[in-house]
Amino acid sequence: MRSSAITFTSPKQMCLRSLPLSGLAEGQVAVVVQYSGISTSTERLLWDGRFAPLETAGYPVVPGYETVGQVIETGPNSALQTGQTVFVPGANCFEGVSSLYGASASHLVVSDRVALPLARDAQTDDVLLALAATAYHAVSGGGQQAPHTPPDLIIGHSVMGRLLARLTVAAGYPAPTVWESNSALMDSPEGYRVLRPQDDDRHDYKAIYDVTGQADDLDQWLQRIQPAGDIVLAGFYANRLDFSHAQAYKKEARLRVTSQWTRADLLAVNQLVQSGRLSLQGLITHAASAASATDAYQTAFGDVSCLKMVLDWSAYA
């Protein structure tokens, strides 16, 4: 079997490449992909050549961890069944290329312990499960420790920021404030406020969560927390962090860095979506055929109105 896969051949260069797939082993399934999302954090860094794991993986490389499809074949002793809809948060099934998550392709071979079965037909919104799990992990710690202080201020009204705000409200905590400087992202949904930083005079936030991946204003955030408050870096940061120790010392601030989601986080947010407590709707602004992937990536990374771009793989089924 072969697959058409998004392949970054060098920085800012990509193509759809036909690649051979590995055969089905025990506990694996073959998936025909219906939708995949474009990440504007890790994939943008990969596109720019600034993603640290590239140092060991190298080009050419297949990206992608936001994929939804249908099982079309099962290997021996698989726990999944043909016809099941699954979310695939990554794959490593291609020969001759590296995989950094590796699920942006028309067909995949993955372990049944990686693919997450969904109790519904595939929807474009389902590509957001990984981002929702990342937001959930920032507060839950992957279920490995007591939950952290939830955000009362979120920096950035991207999809990640919106999901974190929705999760905070869904958990019954007070609605957070969200800071956003880009006027194209200033829309204010029901349930929480979106402000420009300069329009907010509050200086007693308990927990400030940044999801932008840009920590240039870390000193400003330190001025906005209450004593012993939390600064949580929940984005992906390519640049070194820099802040005034005196300001942090004065507030006795706590700085925490979050990692990517765990399986427990993914299961938790899937349950929240199934129960109706968390909505993924209204966050996907753009969609394109996978055949137009080059233009789609340029839009995803260059159009400020693009919250989330989804690729439709139906032409490759």
N, C-alpha and C positions, 0 to 999 in steps of 0.2 A: 504494500500500500504506500502511496505517496501523499504528501500534504503540501498545500500552498501556504507558505509562512511569511509573515513580516520579518524581514532580515535587514538589520543595520550592518552595512558593509564597511562603513567608516563613519567618523563624525559628520552628521548632517547629510548622510547618504543612505538611502534605503531602497528596497525593492521587494516585490513578491517573488519568492523563490520556491520552485518545486523541490521538495526534499524527501528522501526516503524515510519512512517511519520504521522504528524497531518493531519486531514481532511481539505478539501478545504472550506474556508469561503468566504464571499462576497469580491469581488475584488482581490481574489487570483488566482494563476495559478499553475498547476503542470508542472514541467520541467524535461525532460530527458536530462541528461548532456552528452555532446560530448567531451569537453576538459576542463581541469582545470590546472592552473599553480601552481608551488611551489614557495612560496616567500622565498627569502634568507635573509630577514630582520626580519619581525615579526614572521614568522613561524620558523626561526632558533632559535629565542629567546624562542619561545614556546616549541620547541624541547629540548632546553637546560634547560627549567624550569625557565628562567629568565625574562619571559614576565609579567610585573606588573599586568595586569588584571587577571592573574591566581589566584591572592590572593583572589579574590571574586568568580571567576568561578570554579576553581578547575578541577582536572582530574576525569573521562575521558572527553576529549574535542574534538570537531570536528573543524578543521581550514578551511581556504580557502576563498578568496575574488576575485578570478580570474577565473571565470567559464563561459563557453558558452554552450548553449543547445537549445532545441526546446520545445515550449509549446505543451503539449499533452492533457491537459484538463484545462478548465476554470471554475471558480466559478461564482456565480451570479454577474451580473453587472461588469464583468471584462472588462477593456479597451483593453486587448490583445486578440488575436485569436489563435485558435489551428493551429499549423504548423509554427507560427512565430519563427524566431531565436532571441534569447535574450542573453544579457550579464547579469550575476548575480553576483553582488559585495558582496554578503553575504546572509545568510539565518539563520533562527532560527526555525527549523521545526522538530527537533528530540526529542523524548521522552527518558528520562533516562540518558542523557548526557548534558554537557554544550556545547555551541556554541561560539567560538571566531571567528567570521565571518561565519564559518559553511557552506561553499558552496562546499567543496571538497567531493562530493558524486555522486552516479549514478543518483539519483532522488531527486528533491527538491520541496518544496511548498513555494512560495514566493508571496508577494504583487505585484500587477501590477504596483505599484508606485516605487518598488525597481528594478524590472527587466527592463533592457533597451532594447527596440526593435532595432534590427539591420536590415538594408536594404540590406542584403546579406546573403548567406549561411554561416554557421559556418566555421571559419578558425582557425587554431592554433594561428595565430598572434593576434586574438581578445582577447586572455587572457591577453594581455598587456595593455588593455584599462585602468585598474585601476592604473597601474604604470604611464602611460602617464598622467592621470588625476592628480596624485600626483605631478608629475613634473610641470604640468601646474599650479597647485594650488600654488606652491612655488613662482611663479612670479605674478599670477593674484590675489591671496588672495581670491579666490572663488567668484570673482565678487562683493564683498562687500565693496571694497575700490579701490582707484586708483592703477593701476598696479605698482609693485615695480621695482626698477632698475634691468634690466636683467643681467644675469651673463656674465662677461668677463673672469672669471676663474671658472672652475668646478673641484672639487676634487673627483676623482673616475670615472673610465671608465666602470662601471657596466651598466646593462640595464637602470637603472634610470639615470645615467650620460649621456648615449647616447641619451636617449629620451629628456632630458633637453637640450642637445646641438642641437638636431634636431629641437626642438620647437623654440629655440632662432634664429636659421637660418631661419626657416619657417616664423617667425614674421618679418623678414627683418632687424634684428639687426646684428651688426658685429659678425663674427664667434668667438665663445669663444675658449680659450685654455683649455685643459683638462689635469690635472695631474694624472698620474697613475704609481705606483711603481712595479706592478706585470707584469712581462714581457709577461705573457700569455694574457694579456689584452691590450697590447701596440699597437695593430693594429690601423692604422690611417685612418679612412674613409675620403671620399671626403667632404670638407666643413669646417673642423676644424682640429686643431693640437692636437696631444697627446704627452706629454712630461713627462719625469721624473722630479720631483721637483728640483733636483739638476742641471738640465740642463736648467732651466729657471732663468734668472737674472732680470726679471721685478719686480718692486716694486711700481707700481702705479695702481693696479687694482681697479676698482670702486666697484665691487661687486663679492665676492668670495662665491660660493655655495658649501657646502659639502654634498655629498649624500652617504658617506661611513658608517655613524653611528659611526665613530671613530674620536673623536675630540682631540686626544692626542697632535696634532701639532697646536693647536689653537694659541699659541704664535707665531709660525712661520707664520701663515696666517695673523696675525695682522701686522707683519712686511712687508707684501707684498701689503697691501692696501694703497691707497692714503688717505690723511687727510679727515675725515668724510666719509670714505668708509664703505661698508656694509659687514658683515660676516653673512651668512645665513646658518643655520643648518637645512638641508632638509632631513636628514636621521632619523633613529630611534635609540636613544642613551640609552643604558642600564646603562652606568657608569656616575658618576657625572662629570660635566664640571669643568675645572680648567684652569685659565689663569692669566697672570700678569696684574694687574690693571694699573701699570705704563705704560706698552706698549699700552694698550687700551686708557689710558688717553692721552698719547702723540699724538696718531692719532685721538682722539675724535671719536673713532670707534662706529659704531652702530651694535649691535648684535640682530639678529632676528631668532626666532624659528618658523618653519612652521608646520602645522598640516596636517592631511590627507585631501584628496580631498572632495569636496562637489558635489552635484548633478549637479550644474552648470558647474563645471570643467569637469565632465564626459560627459555631453552633448556637451561641447565645443570641446573636443578632438575627440569625435565621428564624429562631423561635419568636423573637420580638416582631419580626415582619409577618410571620404566619398568624400570630395572634392579633395583628392589627395595631399593636402598641407603637410600632415604629413604621413610618411611611417613607418609602424611597422615591415617591412620586415628585415630579416637578423639578428634578435636578439635572436631567439630561436635556441639553439644549440643542445638540447637533447629532446628526446621524449621516452615515455615508456608506456606500458599498465598499467592501474590502478591495475591490478592483481600483478604487480611487484613493487608496491608502496614503499615497504621497501627499496629495492635496489635503486629505483629512488631518494628517499630522501637522502640516503647516498651519491649518486653521486652529487645531487644538492648542498649539504652542504660541500662535501669534495673534489670535482674535480675542480681545479682552471680554467679549460678550459670550465666549464659549466656556460654559461651566464644565460640561462633560461631552466628549465626542464618543460615539459608539459606532463600531464597524459592523456592518451586516454581511454575513458570510453565506447567505442563502444561495447565491449564484454558484457556489463551490460545493454544494451538497452532493 
